[in-house]
Structure formats: structure tokens, C-alpha cells
Amino acid sequence: MPEHKIFAMPFAKVYPMYVQKAERKQRTKEEVDQVICWLTGYDPAGLQQQIEQQSDFRTFFAQVPALHPNRALIKGVVCGVRVEEVEDPLMQKIRYMDKLVDELAKGKAIEKILRA
């Protein structure tokens, strides 16, 4: 089966769309960064470095400092797919991030998004 195109897509191309989606719903870039950093373990400087380096999704996730242990608590549907049922590990990580940004844009409290 051919590899999904998003794996080779630069994270920096998708990141502004995450921010725009959140901002349209009166959320902030800082909140987007907070949920991405929670999932990946990047600090804001590390996240910015990935963006500046134009890292693709494969590299972005290969270099994460530490995926959050509570990521398995992220459940629900993104783009018609249940994130907890995605079989490809890289695609599941991408879907986790999509789901966190979706929850942010839908107005969910940050403490609930971060599974605190």
C-alpha cells in the first residue's frame, strides 16, 4: 500500500491552518501551541524550530521529545475516522493532533483537552 501523502508534507504547511481554525473560534495561537506541545513534549522553541526547518510530519514525530502518556485518552472522530482505531502509528499521532485542535476550536476547556 502506498504511503500516505501527509507523512511527507511539511508540518509548517499545516500548522497555520491549525492556528486559523482555532482563531476563527476565538482561540489563540498560544493555545494551539499549548495542545501541540502537550501531545509532543516539544517546548515552544522546539516547536518553532520544527516549523522553521520545514520538517515533514514523519520527521516532526520522529523527533518528539516525549509523546504524552495520556494521549491514549484522546478519543473521537476526525475526518470521519475514530482516532483510537487508526492502525498506522504515525497517522494516529497526526489524528491525535487534529483532534486536539478540533476540540480547541469547538470551545472545549483547555484542562479537558489536555486530559488533566
C-alpha positions in Angstrom: 0.0 0.0 0.0 1.5 3.4 -0.9 2.4 5.7 1.9 0.0 8.5 2.8 1.0 11.9 1.3 0.6 13.7 4.6 3.7 11.9 6.0 5.9 13.8 3.6 4.0 17.1 4.0 5.9 19.8 5.9 4.3 20.4 9.3 4.8 24.1 8.7 2.2 24.0 5.9 -0.5 22.5 8.2 0.4 24.5 11.3 -1.0 27.8 10.0 -4.3 26.0 9.2 -4.5 24.7 12.8 -4.0 28.3 14.0 -6.6 29.8 11.6 -9.1 27.1 12.6 -8.7 28.0 16.3 -8.6 31.7 15.8 -11.9 31.6 13.8 -13.4 30.3 17.0 -11.8 33.0 19.2 -9.0 30.7 20.4 -5.3 31.7 20.2 -2.1 30.6 18.6 -0.7 30.1 22.1 -3.5 27.7 22.9 -2.7 25.8 19.7 0.9 25.6 20.7 0.0 24.5 24.2 -2.0 21.5 22.9 0.6 20.5 20.4 3.4 20.8 23.0 1.3 18.8 25.5 1.0 16.0 22.9 4.5 16.0 21.6 6.7 17.2 24.5 8.2 20.0 22.4 8.7 23.2 24.2 7.7 26.4 22.3 11.2 26.9 21.0 11.4 23.3 19.8 8.0 23.6 18.1 9.2 26.8 16.4 12.4 25.1 15.2 10.4 22.3 13.6 8.3 24.9 11.8 11.4 26.9 10.6 13.1 23.7 9.4 10.1 22.7 7.4 10.2 19.3 8.9 7.7 16.8 7.4 5.3 15.0 9.6 7.4 11.9 9.7 10.4 13.9 11.0 8.3 16.0 13.2 7.0 13.0 15.1 10.3 11.1 14.9 12.0 13.9 16.8 9.4 14.5 19.5 11.0 14.7 22.9 8.2 12.5 24.5 4.7 11.7 23.5 2.3 12.4 26.4 1.4 9.2 28.2 -2.3 10.3 28.3 -2.6 10.5 24.5 -4.5 7.2 24.5 -7.3 9.1 26.3 -7.9 11.1 23.1 -11.0 9.6 21.6 -13.5 10.6 19.0 -13.9 11.2 15.3 -11.7 13.4 13.0 -12.5 13.4 9.3 -14.9 10.6 9.7 -12.3 8.3 11.4 -12.1 7.3 15.0 -8.7 8.3 16.2 -8.5 5.4 18.7 -9.0 2.9 15.8 -6.3 4.3 13.4 -3.9 1.4 12.8 -0.8 3.2 11.4 1.1 4.7 14.4 2.2 7.8 12.5 -1.3 8.5 11.2 -2.7 8.0 14.6 -0.3 10.7 16.1 -1.4 13.1 13.3 -5.0 12.4 14.0 -4.5 12.9 17.8 -3.1 16.4 17.0 -6.0 17.1 14.6 -8.5 16.0 17.3 -6.9 18.3 20.0 -7.1 21.3 17.6 -10.7 20.4 16.8 -11.6 20.3 20.5 -9.9 23.6 21.0 -11.8 25.1 18.1 -15.1 23.7 19.4 -14.6 25.7 22.7 -13.7 22.8 25.0 -11.9 23.9 28.1 -8.1 23.6 27.9 -7.9 21.5 31.0 -10.3 18.9 29.4 -8.4 19.0 26.1 -5.1 18.2 28.0 -6.8 15.3 29.8 -5.7 16.9 33.1 
